[in-house]
Amino acid sequence: MTRKSVTILGSTGSIGVSTLDVIGQLGGRERFDVMALTGNGNIALLAEQAKLVGAKLAVTADDRRYQELKVTLAGSGIAVASGTSGLAEAAAMDADWVMAAIVGTAGLAPTLAAAERGADIALANKECLVSAGPLFVEAVRRGGGKLIPVDSEHSAIFQTLEEHQRHALERIILTASGGPFRTWSREDMANVTVETARAHPNWSMGLKISIGSASMFNKALEMIEAQHLFAATPEQIEVVVHPQSIVHSMVGYTDGSVLAQLGVPDMRTAIGYALTYPARSPLNVDRLDFAKIGRLDFEAPDEERFPALRLARLAMHRGGLQGCIMNAAEETAFEAFVEGRIRFLQMADIVEAAMDRLSSISPAASIEDVFAADVEARRTAAEFIAGL
């Protein structure tokens, strides 16, 4: 592989840390020039990473932490920046490949800027497609770079959806673990606590992702992402519950064939594929032992117990900014649930109410329209929460 210049937007989060691990496994400074790293409040880790890989620029998104980062990197020769202007500077640097791993709408503007200048985008930020899908896909097209998904399910589809067979695509099958409430009744789910909801049966994740898995809102948003990533219709996107989380997703073709991508759950596999695409490089990750696994189970999801999936289909059919509204309302409802102001099942009720009220908002003509819809959806969701 020839030398590649890279930027990591969100290097101190789990995806960013895993990306740097992959870069280290694949040759580190001998094969990669790290142009910029960005983080938020973990200044010590950001500075350590920047020194380790010899980054040209380190950015904290928090303007209040600029001086701390500057002092920490004094004498290293690494440039320092902060805030939205710093993120924009990082995105503008001439990196061939950009890992988009900033969480939330804060990641939208710098990722869009990197796409517009033609960088290959390894996408781990869901807002780019859920909230601004048409704008983002068009920016990638204009820039001429590649869009390579890093989320394990979308990476699986990317790996099994053969480019020369796109005309034969019949369905995209996203797998879902089912979370901790896969076998619970709706009556039991009505009274779950935050601690119960965060206890994923397969792995330990952050609070937001864990509860999103428990409610299947994470999977719902992945459905919207898949629509934009693979130019699929809502009818082509299916979800199947797969408790073992070994089959990461599947693609069905018009001849009846189904291709699946399997592997031990480890984000480094998808990151490595995105980094060296179209080649595959050796990685130090666990291998599947099929005899030890013994069996793989699949079952249909229950959209009465997990209405987020139905809301995703509604958002896809309505189009426009409904994905943005759904995402913003869900984040607002999540915060209310964690704070004990609403119950677990009420999150979906809040999201649906916000989507219905704001269903007539015009499609986005600019990123400012996306931000405006995000703010309005959060305000509307908060109003519904206050009324409960």
N, C-alpha and C positions, 0 to 999 in steps of 0.2 A: 504494500500500500504506500502511495506517495504521501509526503508530509501534508498534514491538514491543519488549517487554523480553525480554532473553535472558540466560542463564547458560551458561557453557562449563565443564563438568567435564572437565578434562584439556586445558587451553588450550595447554600447551607441547609437546604431542606433534604428530605430523604432521597428524592430523585437526583438532586445535585450531588450529594455525597456518593451515591451509587455511580453516577456518571464519572466522577473523578476516579473512583475505584477501577472502572472499566478502562479509562484512559491509562491509568497506571499499569494495568495488566497487559495492555496492548502496546506498551513501549514508552509511555510517558513523554518526556521532553525529546526523546530521540525521534518520535513520530508526530508529535502534536505541538503546535504553537498555541498557547492559551492567550487569547487576546484580552478577554475581560471576564471577571467573575462578579456577580451581584448577590447581595444578601440583604438582610433587614437588621435585626437586633443582635445577632450573634457575631459580634465584632471579632472576638478572639478566634473563632473558627474561620471566619472569612479571611482574616489576615494570615492565619496559618496555611489555609489553602492557597492563597495567592503567592506566598513565598515558596511553597512546595513545588508549584507548577511553573513559577516564573511568569505569572500573569503580567500583562502590560498595564492593566487598569483594574482597580477594585472599587466597587460601588456599594454603598449602603443606601437603601431606599429611604431610610430615616434621616432627614436633614439634621436632627438633633445629635446624631452619632458621628457626624462628619469629622469633628476634631479628634474624637477618640480613635477613629480609624486612621486618620492622618498620623497621629502620634505613634500608634502601634506599628505602622509601616514606615516610619521615618528611617531614612538611610537605606531602604531596600531598593530604591529606584522604581518602585511601582507607583504609578499615578493613582490619585484618589479623587472620587467624586461622590455626590449624594443626591437624593431626591429624584423627582421625575426627570430633571435635566440630566442627572447622572445616568439614569436608566436609558434615556434616549442616546446619550453618548456611547454607552456600551453597545446598544443595538446598532449604532451607525458604524462601529468599527468593522474593518474589512475581514470578518471571519467567514470562512467557507460554510461553516456548520454552526447552527445555534440551537442549544438545548433551551426550550421554552418551558421552564419549570417554576415560574413565579405563580404563587397561588392567588386566585381571585381576579377581579377586574383590573388590578394593578398590573397584571402581566399582559393585558391586551394591547396597549399602545406600543410598548417596546417590541413585542413579537410581531405586530403588524408592520412596524418600521423595518425590522430585519427582513421580513418577507418581501416587502416592496423593493428593497435594494438587491434582491436576488439570492439571499442566503438559503441554503437547505435548512429547513426547520424540522427539528425533532420535537414533536408536540406532546407536552405533558400537561398543558394548561387547558382545561375544559372550556373556559369562558370564550376562548378564541372562536370555537365552533358553535357552542350552545347559544351564546349571546350574540355573536356577530358572524355567523356562518357564511352567508353570501359575501359580505365585505371581505372576510379573511381569505376565502377561497379565490376570490377575484384578485386580491393583492398577491397571492402566491403565483397565480397565472401570469399577471403582469410582470412580476419580478423574474420569473423563469426558473426559480429554484424548485427543489423537491419538497414535498410535505410528507414526512414519515412519522406515523403515530408511534408513541412510546407506551401509552396505556396498554397493558398486556392483552386485553381483548381486541383492541383495534390493531395492535401489532400482529396478532394471530390472523386477523382477516387480511391485513396487508400482505402477509407472507403466503397466504393460500389463495388469494384472488389473483389469478394469473393475468397479467396485463393483456396478453393476446386472446384471452377468453372472456373479457368483460361483456361481450355481446351475449354470452351464454349464462350470465349471472341470473340465478332464479331467486335465491334467498341468502340472507346473512343471518347466522344463528349466533347470538351472543350468549355466552354461558354466565350464569350467576350462581354464587355459592348457596344462596337462600338465606344466609345470615343466621342469627341465633333464634329467629322465630319461624323458621321454615315449617315446623310441624305444630305451631301454636294455633289455637282458635282465635278468631277475631275478638271474642269476648275476653280471652286472656291477654291479648295484645293491648287492650284498652287501658290496662293498669300497669304497664311496664314502667320501670324506672330508668333513669339515665344509666346507672351502673349495669343493669341487665342488658340494655340496648347496646352498650359498648363492648360486650363480651363476645367477640367473633369466635366461632368454633374452629377456624383454621389458622388464624394468625393474629398478631397484635398490631393494631394500627392506631393512628391518632383518633381523637374523639369525633371529629367531624366525619371522617371517612367511615369509622365504625358504625355510627348511627345512620349514615347514608346507606350503608350496606344493609343494616337491620330493616330500614324502611323501603329499601330497593330504589330510593331516589338516585343513588349513584348509577344504577343500571339504567334507569329512565333517562338520565342525562347522556349516558353512553349511546342510547338509541338515537338521540338527536345528533350526536357527534357522527355516528356511523352514516346517517343520512347525508351529511355534508361531505364527509371524507370520501365516500364511495359512490356518490351521485345515485343513491338508492331511493326508492319510493318507500313510504311508510309501510306499505303492504309487504315489502320484501324483507323487512327487519323483524326477526323473531327473537324471543328470549326463552331459554330453557334452563331450568335449575339443575345444577351439577354440583352436588355437595363436596366432592373430592377436590375440586378446583385444579384438575390436571389437564383437561381439555380447555384451552383458553378461549377458543371460539371456532366456528366452522363456516364454510362457504358451500352452498348447494348450487349445482349447475343444472341446466335444462335437460341434460341426459340422465339425471337421477344420481349423479356422483356427488358425494359430499367429501370435501377435503378439510381436515382438522389440523390444528397445531397444538401439540402437547408439550408439557414440560413441568418440571418442579416450579412452583411459584417463586420467581426471583426476578425482580425488575431488571437486573443486569443483563439478562438475555435479550430483552427487547431493546434496551439501550445500546448494547453492543451491535445488534443488527442494524439499528438506525445509524450508528456511528460509522460503520464500514460498508453499508449498503452500496452495491448489490452483493458484495462479498460477505462471507461469514468468517469470523475469526475465532480462534480457540479461547474459551473463557473458563475460569476456575469456578464453576457452579456445580451444584449437585446434579447427578444424572438420575433419570427415572429407573426404578426397579419394578418392572411390571408384575413380576411374580409376588413381590412384597405388597404391591397395591391390591392385587387380587381381583378387584372389580371396579367398574365405573358405572355410576347411577345417573339417570336423567329423569326429570319429571316436569310437567307443565307448571308454570307459575300461576298462583291464584290472584287474579287482579281485583277480587273483592277484598282480600286481606292486604294486598299491596297495590293500592290504587295509583301509585306513582307511575306504573307502566301504562295505564290507561291515559293518564295526563300527558305523558310523553307523546303518545299517538295523537292526542288532541292538538298538542303544540305543533307537531309535524304537519298535520292536515291544515291547520290555520295558517301556519307560516308566519312571515313578518317577524315581529319581535317577541312572539310568544315564548320562544326558548329562553330569551333574556329575562322575561317576566317570570317564567317558571323558576329559573335558577335563583333570581334575586329574592322571590317570595319564599322559596325553600330555605335559603340561608337565614332569612328573618325568622321563619317559623322554627328552624333548628335552634336558634339562640333562645327563643321563648321557651322551647321545651327544656333545654339545658338549665334555664333559670327557674323552671318549675311553674311557669305561667300558663302553659297549655299541656295537654296530654299528648301521648305519642301519636295516636291516630288523628288527632286534630291538625297535625302538620299538613297532611294532604288536603284537608278541608280548607285551610287557609290558602294554600297554593291555588286550589281550584277557584276559590272565590276571587282571588286577585287576577287570575288569568281571564276569568269571565268578565270582570269589570273593565279590564284594559284590553279586551280583544279587538277593539277598533283602532288601536294605535297604528299609524302608518309604518310601513317597512323602513328600515334604516337607510338613509342616504349617506351617512357619515358616522364616524366613531362617536361623535358628540351625541347623535341620536341614540346610540346604544347606551351611553352613560346616563342620558336623561331618562330613558325607559327603566334602567336599573334603579335609579333613585325613586322614580314614581312607583315602581313595583314594591320596593321596600316600604315606602310610606303607606301604600295601600294595604299591604300585609299587616303592618303594625296597627293600622286602624281596625282591621278585622280582629286582631288579637286583643286589642283593648276592649272590644265590644263583647268578648266572650265572658 
